[in-house]
Amino acid sequence: MDKAIPLENKTEFDESVPRVSSLKRFRRVLLSRKLVVFGLIIIVTSIIAAVFSPLLAPYDPYAFSLKDKFLSPSLSHPLGTDALGRDVLSRLIYGTRTSLIVGIGVVGIASLVGMSLGLVAAYFGGKVYTMIMRFIDTLMTLPMLMLALAIASLLGGGLRNVVVALSIAMIPAYARMMCGQALSVKENDYVRAAEAEGASNIRIMAQHIAPNCFPPLIVMMTMQLGHAILSEAALSFLGIGVAPPAAAWGAMVNDGYKYLHTTPYLSFFPGIAIMLLVFAFNMVGDGLRDALDPRLRGTL
């Protein structure tokens, strides 16, 4: 008669690989890289600056004084003043609000519309798939920034029109990724079981397919926040973005470009702000990709 295997020797109770909760593993992986932590600090600082702009800005960002124009950085004006005597630091702080509104608005609209189109195309297939994806292919014939530039030129400047233009230009990326994810997920057994039970199409898409497609899309959304901010800065630099006198980093770079040889700090400081915030979102997105990798789930 075979001897009973001791409980501690059974493989299902093998504790050689520590098990941790999903939330704990996610936090540990996300915060394990110093660049990701640095990116999170920049993002949190930017959000605080955007929310509390009126309290943090030392001066009115729109008040000008020609007698104080082109003042070099000093204790009274830490980042100097521009051609109209406006405090650069105050405009930089208020510009954070503009950048985050554009980034969150663009990614929110583009992801909602794009993922919906991709999910419907993948689930129903056939003519629905062909119609939707041919429309997406048409939008992709132009590079994203060129398409946004064309739409913004037709709509005109202003914060709302910039958000609309960039949202339309970013829809194809979300639609194609969602479609690819949904085509794979819909073949799983739990989706077939839901169909056999008579669940409605909307319920299957909303409860069984979409949630299982989100991890890579969340990473993409985080990285696209930086892309949207950079694109808004490019449009503002070209003069068809956020209309003056609104504080926008791209417009500040454009304004300072005229005086680059005499007062380079006018373009330098908003350029550094754009670079840091875009870098922060890219680093956090890269960290999210590692933390959401299902091959690492449940282990240290």
C-alpha positions in Angstrom: 0.0 0.0 0.0 1.4 3.4 -1.0 2.3 5.7 1.7 0.3 8.9 2.0 2.2 11.9 0.6 2.8 14.5 3.4 0.7 17.6 3.0 3.7 19.9 2.8 5.1 18.0 -0.1 2.1 18.4 -2.4 2.8 20.7 -5.4 -0.5 22.6 -4.9 0.8 23.7 -1.5 4.3 24.5 -2.8 5.3 27.9 -1.3 8.6 28.2 -3.2 7.0 31.0 -5.3 5.4 33.6 -2.9 1.8 34.5 -3.8 0.6 38.0 -3.4 -2.7 39.8 -4.1 -3.2 41.4 -7.5 -3.3 44.9 -6.0 -0.1 44.4 -4.0 1.7 43.0 -7.0 0.5 45.8 -9.2 1.7 48.5 -6.8 5.0 46.8 -6.2 5.8 46.4 -9.9 4.6 49.9 -10.8 6.6 51.6 -8.1 9.8 49.4 -8.5 11.3 51.7 -11.2 12.6 55.1 -10.2 11.6 56.7 -13.5 8.0 55.6 -13.0 8.0 57.1 -9.5 9.6 60.3 -11.0 6.9 60.4 -13.6 4.1 60.0 -11.1 5.5 62.9 -9.0 5.5 65.1 -12.1 2.0 64.2 -13.0 0.7 64.7 -9.4 2.5 68.1 -9.2 1.0 69.1 -12.6 -2.5 68.2 -11.4 -2.0 70.2 -8.2 -0.7 73.2 -10.2 -3.7 72.9 -12.6 -6.3 72.7 -9.8 -4.9 75.3 -7.6 -3.6 77.7 -10.3 -5.2 80.8 -8.8 -3.6 80.1 -5.5 -0.1 79.1 -6.7 0.4 81.7 -9.5 2.2 84.8 -8.0 0.6 87.2 -10.6 -2.3 87.5 -12.9 -1.2 85.6 -16.0 -3.1 87.9 -18.3 -2.2 91.2 -16.7 0.5 93.0 -18.8 2.8 95.9 -18.0 5.0 97.2 -20.9 7.4 98.9 -18.5 8.2 95.4 -17.0 8.7 93.6 -20.3 11.7 91.2 -20.8 12.7 91.2 -17.1 15.3 88.6 -16.4 14.6 85.9 -13.8 14.7 87.3 -10.3 13.2 86.9 -6.9 10.1 89.0 -7.9 9.7 87.2 -11.2 11.4 83.7 -10.8 11.1 82.9 -14.6 11.2 86.5 -15.9 8.5 88.3 -17.9 7.6 88.2 -21.6 7.2 90.8 -24.3 4.1 92.2 -22.7 5.4 92.2 -19.2 3.4 89.1 -18.1 4.9 86.9 -15.5 6.2 83.7 -17.2 5.9 81.5 -14.1 2.2 82.5 -13.7 1.5 81.7 -17.3 3.4 78.4 -17.0 1.2 77.4 -14.0 -2.0 78.3 -15.8 -0.7 76.5 -19.0 -0.7 73.3 -17.0 -4.4 73.5 -16.7 -4.8 74.0 -20.5 -2.5 71.0 -21.2 -4.2 68.6 -18.9 -7.7 69.6 -20.1 -6.6 69.0 -23.7 -4.9 65.7 -22.8 -7.7 64.3 -20.7 -10.5 65.6 -23.0 -8.8 64.2 -26.2 -8.0 60.8 -24.8 -11.4 60.5 -23.1 -13.4 61.3 -26.3 -11.0 59.4 -28.7 -10.9 56.3 -26.5 -14.7 56.2 -26.0 -15.5 56.5 -29.7 -12.6 54.5 -31.0 -13.1 51.5 -28.6 -16.8 51.5 -29.2 -16.3 51.3 -33.0 -13.6 48.6 -32.7 -15.7 46.5 -30.3 -18.8 46.6 -32.5 -16.7 45.8 -35.6 -15.0 42.9 -34.0 -18.2 41.4 -32.4 -20.5 41.6 -35.4 -18.0 41.1 -38.2 -19.1 40.8 -41.8 -20.4 44.0 -43.4 -20.3 45.9 -40.1 -16.6 45.1 -39.7 -15.9 46.1 -43.3 -17.7 49.4 -43.1 -16.2 50.5 -39.8 -12.7 49.4 -40.5 -12.7 51.0 -44.0 -13.7 54.2 -42.3 -10.9 53.9 -39.9 -8.4 53.1 -42.7 -9.6 56.3 -44.4 -8.8 58.3 -41.3 -5.4 56.7 -41.1 -4.3 57.7 -44.7 -2.9 60.9 -43.1 -0.6 61.0 -40.1 -2.3 61.9 -36.9 -0.8 65.4 -36.5 -1.5 66.2 -40.2 -5.1 65.1 -39.9 -5.5 67.2 -36.7 -3.9 70.1 -38.4 -6.3 69.9 -41.3 -9.4 69.6 -39.0 -8.2 72.4 -36.7 -7.7 74.6 -39.8 -11.3 74.0 -40.9 -12.8 74.4 -37.4 -10.6 77.3 -36.3 -8.6 77.9 -33.1 -9.8 77.6 -29.6 -9.6 75.0 -26.9 -12.8 73.2 -27.9 -11.9 72.9 -31.5 -8.4 71.7 -30.7 -9.9 68.9 -28.5 -12.3 67.9 -31.3 -9.6 67.9 -34.0 -7.2 65.8 -31.9 -9.9 63.5 -30.8 -10.9 62.7 -34.3 -7.3 62.2 -35.3 -6.7 59.7 -32.4 -9.8 57.6 -32.9 -8.2 55.1 -35.4 -5.5 54.0 -33.0 -8.1 53.0 -30.3 -10.4 51.4 -32.8 -7.8 49.2 -34.3 -6.4 48.1 -31.0 -9.8 47.4 -29.5 -10.8 45.5 -32.6 -7.7 43.3 -32.4 -8.2 42.6 -28.7 -11.9 41.9 -29.1 -11.4 39.5 -32.0 -9.3 37.3 -29.8 -11.4 37.6 -26.6 -14.8 36.8 -28.3 -13.5 33.3 -29.1 -13.2 32.4 -25.4 -15.4 29.8 -23.8 -17.1 32.2 -21.4 -18.3 34.4 -24.3 -19.7 31.3 -26.1 -21.4 30.3 -22.8 -23.0 33.7 -22.5 -24.3 33.5 -26.0 -25.7 30.0 -25.3 -27.5 31.4 -22.3 -29.2 33.9 -24.5 -27.5 37.1 -23.2 -28.0 40.2 -25.3 -25.2 41.5 -27.6 -24.8 44.6 -25.6 -24.5 42.6 -22.3 -21.9 40.3 -23.9 -19.8 43.2 -25.2 -20.1 45.2 -22.0 -19.6 42.5 -19.4 -17.6 39.8 -21.1 -15.5 41.2 -23.9 -14.7 44.9 -23.1 -13.4 44.3 -19.5 -10.9 41.7 -20.8 -9.6 44.1 -23.5 -8.8 47.0 -21.1 -5.2 46.3 -19.8 -3.4 47.1 -23.1 -5.8 50.0 -23.8 -5.2 51.5 -20.4 -1.5 51.6 -21.2 -2.2 53.1 -24.5 -4.4 55.8 -23.0 -1.7 56.8 -20.5 0.9 57.2 -23.3 -1.6 59.0 -25.6 -2.1 61.6 -22.9 1.5 62.7 -23.4 1.0 62.5 -27.2 -2.1 64.7 -27.0 -0.4 67.3 -24.9 2.6 67.4 -27.4 0.2 67.7 -30.3 -1.7 70.5 -28.7 1.6 72.3 -28.1 2.5 71.8 -31.8 -0.8 73.2 -33.0 -0.5 76.2 -30.6 3.0 76.8 -31.8 1.7 76.9 -35.4 -0.9 79.4 -34.4 -4.0 77.3 -34.8 -4.3 75.9 -31.3 -5.5 77.6 -28.1 -6.2 81.2 -29.0 -4.4 84.0 -27.2 -4.3 85.4 -24.6 -5.0 82.0 -23.1 -2.0 80.5 -21.4 -0.8 77.5 -23.4 2.7 76.0 -23.4 2.9 75.7 -27.2 1.8 79.3 -27.7 4.4 80.4 -25.1 7.1 78.6 -27.0 6.0 80.3 -30.2 5.9 83.7 -28.5 9.4 83.3 -27.2 10.7 82.0 -30.4 10.8 85.5 -31.9 13.2 86.6 -29.1 15.3 83.4 -29.0 18.6 85.2 -29.4 18.0 87.8 -26.7 15.7 86.1 -24.1 15.9 82.4 -24.7 14.2 81.6 -21.4 10.8 82.6 -22.9 10.8 79.4 -25.0 13.1 77.4 -22.8 10.9 77.1 -19.7 7.6 76.1 -21.4 9.6 73.7 -23.6 11.0 72.0 -20.6 7.5 71.8 -19.1 6.2 70.1 -22.2 9.1 67.7 -22.3 8.8 66.7 -18.6 5.0 66.1 -18.7 5.1 64.1 -21.9 8.1 62.1 -20.5 6.2 61.5 -17.2 3.1 60.1 -19.0 5.3 57.9 -21.2 7.2 56.5 -18.2 4.0 55.8 -16.2 2.5 54.2 -19.3 5.5 51.9 -19.6 5.3 51.1 -15.9 1.6 50.2 -16.3 2.4 47.9 -19.1 4.8 46.0 -16.8 2.3 46.0 -13.9 -0.6 44.8 -16.0 1.4 42.0 -17.8 -0.7 38.8 -17.1 2.4 36.6 -17.3 3.6 38.2 -14.0 0.2 38.2 -12.2 0.1 36.7 -8.8 3.9 36.3 -8.3 6.6 38.6 -6.9 
